[in-house]
Amino acid sequence: MDPHERRRQILDRSAQLFASKGIAATTIREIADEVGVYSGALYHYFPSKEAIVTELIREYIDDLSGRCREITARPQTPVERMEALALLALSTSEDYRGATTIWQREGEYMRDRLVEADLAETADEVERAWRAAIAEGVAEGTFRDDIDQEVFYQLIRDAVWQAPRWHRPTAQRSNADLAREITRIFVDGFRPRTG
């Protein structure tokens, strides 16, 4: 097997194991068995289990932040940007289901790996984009100024972040449909009151 294909296979199978069993409970031997190689052969591709986790995070964060930059580069209203960011989160969770599941289960461990891999600043780009869209909406009067922006951000972030646990995109309800619905629910409650 081509070394690049084998490396990809190791990452994909590791992500599945980490997501189902947890990182601590998954052994190098189990990963090797899943890939069909001896345990020692894994070390030709990754020096440790933590290196596999770091690479899974790197792929996920690099793609997520790259797509986020594309969104923030487009001229959009705050509501449009929030909907685009919600869709980004849902789509990326679908594309990186293993990494997302690992992150949801082992957030503190994953954050430590981010810091060690010097990826924390990159990972925070999405959070900054959400906060900027919210602040812009408040500043221009699209959103209410009597609701704490931090509370609003945390609630919508959690709604989007947890949605992949119960939502699987279908022809009847795509990720774009769900992103629009989540945004509408939160934004309509965040609009200035009239009368």
Disulfide bonds with the S-S distance in Angstrom:
none
